[in-house]
Amino acid sequence: MAGAGGLSGIRMGDLEPIDRRSTAAIVADRIRAAIMRGTFPPGTQLGEVDLAARLGVSRGPLREAMQRLVAEGLLRSERHRGLFVRDLDAADVRDVYTARTAVERAAALLLLAEPDRGPAVARLTAAIAAMEAAAAAGDAVALADADHDFHAELVAASGSPRLHRMSRTLLVETRMCLAALQQTAPPSEDLLAEHRTLRDALAAGDAELMTRVLEAHMADAVSRILDVAPPPALPA
């Protein structure tokens, strides 16, 4: 048969099928980034036709991508109305940071158990350098991006794909919290000092210091976002 003969010389590895899920993953990443950066603020309705046209994709992968984001908790579905970016209230802010504390503490403990923490320290040092550059330039958006990258690197370096997956969603929700509710930001030098201390605690293998600073860092963020008095300082 001509068809069979035409395929007989082709190795299966040369004909990898198009993975529609990979397209959906890319679309989900782009929508997730738009939510994180405030392009789609909380409460925004996402129209399927308009979004498919803007992203240059068909509606099949778009629907799959949006369902992923519903499962992650970034979008909410309203019957007969459509999909909306989730609104966040004070309880959500506290919950996001409670979850972040648990995930990042677990990642830190995994890293601290490693005999060679040099690669992880190098990754955090690079993230701090980006934070320093953004602070020196007075670029608040770049500083927030670099801060985000520091925490993403901390979790990614742990080698746990599940912690990394959870962290990715939580970091997007963090940016949503900041965009929707933040009244004041910490001075950049204070922010840099905290991140340097976290990096140095990892380098020194000091689990007590790293855990204490990480927990205080998260508690301070909640206080600033909600504009409430911070909790009493933890004992040194």
C-alpha positions, 0 to 999 in steps of 0.5 A, a space after each residue: 500500500 502506498 500509504 504504508 510504504 510511505 511511512 515505512 522508512 520513518 522512525 516513530 521518534 521522528 514523528 512526535 505527536 503535537 501535545 495539546 496539553 503542552 499548548 494548554 500549559 503555555 496558555 495557562 502560564 501566560 494567563 497566570 503571569 497576566 494575573 500575577 502582574 495585575 493585567 487581569 485584576 481580581 474580579 475581572 471576567 475572562 471572555 473566551 472568544 476575546 482571550 483566544 484571539 489575543 493569545 492566538 490559540 484555539 478555544 480547546 487549549 484555552 478552555 483546558 488552560 482556564 480549567 487548570 487555573 480554576 483547579 489552582 484557585 486563581 479563577 472562579 467559575 460562575 454558572 451562566 456567567 463565565 470565569 472570573 479572576 478570584 477576589 481576595 479578602 483578608 482571610 485569603 491573604 492570611 491563608 496564602 501566607 500560612 501556606 507559603 510559610 509551610 511550603 517554604 519551610 519544608 523546602 528550606 529543611 530539605 535544602 539544609 539536609 543536603 551535604 552540598 548547599 553551594 548550588 542553592 546558595 548560588 541561586 539565591 545569591 543571583 536572585 539577591 543581586 537582581 533585587 539589589 539592582 532593582 532597588 538601586 534603580 528604584 524599580 518597584 516592579 522589578 524588585 517585586 519580580 526579583 523577590 518573587 524569583 528568590 522565593 521560587 528559587 528557594 523552593 525549586 532548589 529543594 528538588 521537590 516537584 510538588 512543593 515547587 508546583 504548590 509554590 508557583 500558585 501561591 506566589 501568583 496569589 501573593 502578587 494578587 494580594 499585593 496588587 489588591 490590598 497592599 498599603 505599604 511596602 517595606 523599605 528596600 534595604 530591610 527587604 534585602 537584609 531579610 533575604 540575605 539573612 535567609 541565604 546566609 542561614 542556608 549557607 551556614 546550615 542554621 535551621 533555627 535562624 532560617 525558620 525564624 526569619 522566614 516565619 517573621 518575614 511572612 508575618 510581616 508581609 501579612 501585617 503590611 498587606 492588611 495594614 495591621 500592627 505586626 505581631 510581637 517580635 520572636 525571641 532571638 
